[in-house]
């Protein structure tokens, strides 16, 4: 099981709305901030969830051979209001 953190992005080049088959994760890939990556998420096994583009999330799951990350859980960080 792996955990990844990043911003939700729309991987579709054809549709403006975020749909389950076009959800991706954008992240800075190293400590220097020189590399970035986008990874398509497979959220079919997550049940009910609500995401919006630009939201920061943590996902748990595993990579498959199709360059997708199969998500088993989605975590949203708690934001403390001042």
N, C-alpha and C positions, 0 to 999 in steps of 0.2 A: 504494500500500500504506500502510495506517495501522496504528498501534499504540495500544492502549488498555490501561489498567491499572485493576483494580478487584477487588471481592469477588464471588465466585460466589454467585448467589441463585437460588432456585426461583421461576420466573415463573408456575407453575401455581397456580390457586386451588382445584383439585379433587384434586390428588395430593400427598401429603406427601413422596414419594420424588423425588429429582432424576433426571430422564430426559433423554435427548439433545434432545427437542423442547421442554423447559421450562427449559433453562439460560439464565440471564441474567447480566448484569454490572451491579453497582451501583458508582457512582463519584460523587465530589464534583466538580462540573463547573467550578468556578472557584477562583481563588486565595483568595478571601475565605471560602469554605465556605458561601456563601449558597444555591447551587443544587446540587441532586443530580439524578441521572438513573439510570434503569434501562433497559438495552438488551437485547433478546432476541438470543441468539447462535445462529447456524446452524453447527453443528459437524460436519455431514455429511462434509466433505472432510478432516477431521483424522485419520482412521484410528483407531488405538488411543489412548485417553487415559483418565485417571482423575481425576475432580474431586469435591470435596465442598463442601457449602454453607459459606460463610464463608471459604473459601480465597482468598488473594490471587494473582491471575494476571496475565500480560500476554498479550494476544492480538494477532495480526497478521492483517489481512484488509481488507475493504472493506464499506461500507454498500450495501444494495440499496434498491429502491423500496418494499419492504414493511416498512420500519422495523426491519430485522434487520441484524446485523453478520455477514457471511460470514467465518468464521474459517478461515485456512489453516494457522496454527501457534499452538500454545499453549506459553507459557514459564512456568515456575514459578521464583520467586526461590530462591536457595540460602540456607539458614539456617545460620549458623555457630554451633555450640554452644560455650559458654564453656569 
